[in-house]
Amino acid sequence: MSLLMLLGVSLVSALALAFVGDRKRAAEINILGSAATFAASVFLAVRVYQHGPIVAGNNFFFVDALNVYLAVVTAFVSMTTAVFSRRYMRHERENGRVGRAGMRFYHAMFQLFIFAMLLALLTNNVGVLWISMELATLSTVLLVSLYRTPSAVEAAWKYFILCGVGIAQALFGTVLLYFAAERVFGEGSAGLLWTNLSQSVGSLEPTVLTLAFVFFMVGYGTKVGLVPLHNWLPDAHSEGPTPISAVLSGLLLNVALYALLRCKVLVDGATGSHRAGHIMMAFGLVSILVSAFSLLRQKDIKRMFAYSSIEHMGIATFAFGLGGPVATFGGLLHMLVHSLTKSSIFFTAGHASQMHDTQEMSGIRGLIRGNPLAGWGLMLGCIAIAGMPPFGVFTSEFLILTALIKNAPLLTPVFLLGIGVAFAALFGKVMPMAFGPAPENQRRLKLSHFPVIAHMALVLVIGLYLPGFLSAWFHMAVELLK
């Protein structure tokens, strides 16, 4: 029942909001739908934690410690983003950036996007996973172009073309995976089920599976935003509404990386080697370096944090490619803390842009004096995402670095160079925005306190003390990724 609620609430909410449109309570319906989805995800997670993996819907759905953890993160961040978007989008509506049709479209597509991501996480079918990722792409393409400005339409078009090409590569990888599985399971959908594939991984053709992973890496790696497949991501973040930037960076990238992890497990089991891991390490390390140096050149606040997302997804991809219990644990933890921290940063960046009526960092000054929540939220978010203690990002990066020094010491200086450059770039850009005198044209706005405070409090708690149930949860997920 909780599984049906988890998927059904967001889909029903999307249909309801399509009819409600721009009426007064549309934002509240969006929040209630997201809150109900989060409650359902918690119930489902407790059930999996207590009783183990679940197969339901005639093998159509499969839930274990790995995907239910990401489902809870997805539901929670979508709920807090819905709370944030209530005031943010109301301000955009009042200033004429979005009309009545745009508001109807925004709320309905927001819930459809959440439904697509949850379906991608919980399905047991590799083909349905691909369809869900395509649905998530189409819904967010439309949201990125919400403002209908030439630059927004251009960003949406670039997003559609690049991710469309990428998802086509993932489709070819799916075809190759089915080709390898058909020899074992025969014709039909049995050869597309994760549960069947994982149980018979030793019988799959290793050469075909390795080739399939290359296509998966290019296809789903485009959605993760890995270099050199990342060009859509900065434009989409800078031109779309800030709530969409938050869920793109905090959620969609995780879902695409989840698809890669499932495929990596199959390739490792079939080949008995670390080929897939080496490919992920290469993509991850290049992403860290390119994004870190790209941060130095940014002038748009949302574009800068988009490159930061590329860096951190590179860190997570590198960790999973490195493999081993410590690195994998660190990668899972990094996905969590990055989602919470980066979405919080986009919340404050969105408020800062509205206060100064610009996204150019040169025009944003004196945030702490003008609005302490926006100023300190941005400053603490920057401290956290840069990997400073005592926040959770420091813990995850320390675990990954520890495993790296032990297993691949020659790559350690390159890894540290990327992290160090990103650290310097972020602080060099954020400090002038947070401190100093507030400009005369700075607006006084009512900001959404709960999402920023909740996210940063969780990241701080995780950095200081990882609860026992969460640690056990991650250990169960690590076992699945061996």
Secondary structure as UniProt FT lines:
FT   HELIX           2..20
FT   TURN            21..22
FT   TURN            24..25
FT   HELIX           26..51
FT   STRAND          54..56
FT   TURN            57..60
FT   STRAND          61..63
FT   HELIX           65..94
FT   TURN            95..96
FT   HELIX           100..122
FT   HELIX           126..144
FT   TURN            145..147
FT   HELIX           150..185
FT   HELIX           189..192
FT   HELIX           194..199
FT   HELIX           201..203
FT   HELIX           206..224
FT   TURN            227..228
FT   HELIX           232..239
FT   HELIX           242..247
FT   HELIX           248..252
FT   HELIX           253..271
FT   HELIX           275..295
FT   TURN            296..297
FT   HELIX           301..322
FT   HELIX           325..356
FT   HELIX           361..363
FT   HELIX           367..370
FT   HELIX           372..385
FT   TURN            386..387
FT   TURN            389..390
FT   HELIX           392..407
FT   HELIX           409..411
FT   HELIX           412..434
FT   TURN            440..441
FT   HELIX           449..464
FT   HELIX           468..480
//
